[in-house]
């Protein structure tokens, strides 16, 4: 009996020792976790300090932290859109599929919807005036769907910021998009695209220069995009076909938040698109970014629409009434 009591006492003593050791281990783990958090915070402070010294904005190392709709959810959306098409069910309007991960507005959702139904062939994009390439129309496809892209902008700091972002993004650091610093003109745009290896068939051309956009699209002949997304000057309404005159050094005139003197009207782009073999199929809900499809791509799914369908939002009507009078006297060219 005495031996059993002694054994039990030794067992309890060992259990208490193990419990103390576990408590010490947990305490040490907590200390290490706190130290890791402290060091991580210090690294973030140093990164922010370096970025501020270079005049750069901080971007997170993993692009997915910016996403409103992650890659997995986008795949489910894609399969749902395709299922609706197979069943012959009514398809949603562009305004019903908009979401923004990296685009300025809801273009990410519209483009996902379009390519879900018309398919992807080259998974290549060219974007003129892409800014830093983080907020642009190609980024969602580059990061979440493995596309390659040529992203062009004339601002060296923005190009540097974009290169830093994609070099740190876990989904793109091995093969980031091509970032090109260039002032784009009608004379150099085709050579610029060819030099970087993006001539020929591409899935997407995005154009948002707030300037001589009409003349640049007119000049581009080295690529054949299946989808074209471009910004138009909504203050001219649905019928007038006008653009700013061509000037390779053109800079938009901004009045408040909008470049009121720059770009071209939607009717001008529709005329040009028809000459190049494209039809207008829609716009984002605010009514200043238009989507064109090449004839032969998704004709039965996305028929041509009238320009007036893109001028229903109150923001557009207000612009026609209040912004157009400020610049109507400036040089505009009928096309």
N, C-alpha and C positions, 0 to 999 in steps of 0.2 A: 504493500500500500504506500509505504514511504517512497519507494522507488518511482511509483506512478505519479505521486504528488510532485516529486523532484523533476520528473520528465515534463509534467504539465507546466511547472514553473519555468523551466528552460524554454519550453515552446512559446509561452506567453512573452517571455523576455525577448526572444528572437523576433516575435511578431512586432513588439514595440520598437525594436531596433530597425526593422524593415520599414515600419511606418514613419519613423523619424527620417530615415534615408529617403523615402518617397517624398516627404514634405520638403526636404532640402533640395531634391531634384526638381520638384515643381517650382520652388522659389527661384532656383537658378534658371530654369526655363523662362520664368516670368521676367527675370532680370535681362536675359538674353533677348527676349522679344521686345522689351522696352528699349534696349540698346539698338536693335535693328530699326525700330521705328524712329529713334532719335537720329540715327545715321541717315536713314532714308529722307527724313525731313531736311537734314543738313545738305544732302545731295541736291534736293529740289531747290533749296535756297541758293546754292552755288550755281545751278543751271539757270535759274531765273536771273541771277546777277550777271552771268556771262551773256545771256540773251539780251538783257537790257543794255549792256555795254556795246553789243553789236547792233542794237536797234531792232532786235527781232522779238516777235511774240512767242510766248511759250506754247508748245503743243505737246500733248501727251505722247509718250513713247508707243502706246498701242492705240491704233486708230479706232479700234472698236469702242473705246470709251466715249467717242464722239457720236456713235451711231444711235439714231432713234429707232431704227428697224434693223436688227442684226442679220447676218448672212443666213442663218437658219430660217428665220421668219420670212426672209425674202424668197427662199426656195419654196416654202409652203405657199406663199402668195403666187409664185410662178405656176406651181402645179394646179392651184385653184383656178387661175385664169385659163389655163389650158383645158382644164376639165369643163369649164363653162362653155368654151368654144366647141369642144367635141360634142357636148350635149345639145348644142344649138340654143342654149339659154341666153337671155338678154345679157349683154356685156356692160360693164360699168362705164360711166362717163369719165373723162380725164380728171375732172374735179373730184371724183370719188376715189381715186387711187393715188392722189398726191401724198408724198411724204418727203421730208428733207433730212438726209444724213449729212451730205456735203454740198448739195446744190444750194443756190441762193434762196430758192423758194421750193415748190413741190415737184421740181423736174426729176428728181431721183425716182419718185414713185411712178411718174408718167413713163419714163424711159424703161423702167423694169417691166411695166405693163406692156409697152409696145414690143420689146424684144422677147417677152414671154410668148407672144402670139405670132410674130413674124420670124422669130428665130434669130440666132446669131451665126454669122458665117466666118468672119475673120477675127472677131473679138478685138478689133483695133479701133482707136478713136484718135481724132485730131481736134484739138481745141485751141482756137485763136483768141488771145487775150484771156488766158486762164488764171490770171492773177498769180497767187502763190501755189495754185494747183491743189490746195486743200479745200477751199470753197470754190467748187467748179462742177460742171456737169459730168465729167469723166471719172472723178475720184471714186464714187461708189462702185463703179464697175471695175476699176483697177484694184481696189482694196478688197472688195467682197466677192468678186467674180473672176478675178485672174486675168483681166484684160491688159493689153499693152496700150500705151498712149503717148502721143506727142503733145506736150503742154507748152504753149508759147506765150510769152509776155515780154513787154519792153522794159519792165522794172527789175533791175538787177537784185535789189533787196528781196523782192517777192520771190524771184527764182531761187535765191539762196535759201530763203525760209522753206520753200517747198522741197528742195533737195534735202535739207536737214530733216524735215518731217518724214519723208519717204525712206530715208536711210535708217530711221529709228523705228519705223512701223514694222511689226513682226510679219505682216503679210506682204510686204513689198521690199524689204531691205536686200533680199537676194537679187531681185530684178525690178528695180523701181521704174516708174515712167520716165520717159526722156523729157527733161526740162530744158527749154531753149530760150535764151534771152535774145530778143530781136525786135526791132521796130518794123512792123509788118506793112508792106506796101503792095500795090497791085503788080509792081515790077519784080518783087523778090519772093512773093508768097509761094509760088510753085517750086522755085529752087530751094527754098527753106524746107518745104515738106519732103522733097526728093532727097536732099542732103542727109536728112535724118532717117531715111529709109521707110517713109510712110506713104509713098505714092502707090497708086493702084486702088484695089478694092478695100474699102474700110466700112465698118458698121455705122460709125457716128462721126459727123462733123458738127462741131459747136462753135458758134461765132457770136461774140459779144464785145464789140470794140467801142461802142458809144461814139462812133465816128463814121468812117467811110466803109461801113459794113457791106453796103450794096455793091460797091465797086470791087471789094475783095472777093465776095462770093462770085461775082461775074468773072473775075480774073482766074479763079481756081479751076484748073482743068486737068490736074495731075492725079486727082483722086476721084473715086466714084463712091460716095457715101450712100448707104441705104437709108439712113435717117439724117436729117439736117435739123438742128435746133438753133434758132437765132433770135436775137432781141430786135424788136421793131419799135418805131416811134409811134406810140399809140395816140398822141395828141392830134394826129391828122385824121383820125376816124377811119372808117372802113373803105372809103371810095377814092380819096385822093392818092395819086401815084407819084410821090415825090421823094427825093433824097437830097442830102447835102451835096454840093459839087465836089468832084474829086480833088483832093489836095493831099499829097503824100505826108505832109506835116500837120494835117488837120488835128485839132484838139477840140473836144466838145465844150460847149458853153453850158455851165451848170447854173441853174437857178434853184437854190435850196437843195433838195435831196435828189433832183432829177436832171439828167443831161438833156435839156429841152432842145438845144440846137446840136443835133448830131443824129446819125443813123438815117433810116429811111422808113417810109410808111409801110404798112402791111400790104396794101395793094401793089406797091412797087415790087416787093419781094415775091408776091404771088405771080406777077407777070414774068419776073426773072426766073422763078422756079419752073414755070410752064415751059419757058424756052430751054431750060436745062433738063426737062423731063421729070419734074417733081410736082406734087400736089399738096395743098394745105389740108391737114387732117385735124388740127386742133391747136389749143394753146393752154397755158396754165391759167388758173382761175383769175388771177389779177389782170390778165389781158395785155401782156407785153412781151412774152416769149412764145414764139410760134414753132410748131412742129410740122415738118414736111417729110413725106415719104416718097422715095423714088417710084415712079410708075412701074408696076410689075411686082412690087413688094406689098403684100397684104391688101391688095385692091378690094377683095371681097369682105375684108374685116374693117378696114378704115377707108371709107370713101372720102372723096374731096368734100370740103365744107365751104360755105360762103364766108367771106371776110367778116360780115356782120355778126356772125356767131361769136367772134372774139372781142366784141365790144359791148358786153352786157354788165360788167362790174361797175359799181358806182365810182370807183377810183378812175376808170377810163373816162367816164362821162365828165367827171370833175376836171380832168386834165384838158379835155377838149374845150371846156368853157373858160378855164382860168389860166392854163399854161400856154396854150397855143397863141393867144394874143401877144404874149411877151416876145415871141420869136418869129411870128408870121412875116414880119417885114425884112427878115434876114434872107440872104441868098438861098433859095431852094430850087432844085432842078426837077422839072417834070420828066418822067421816064415812062 
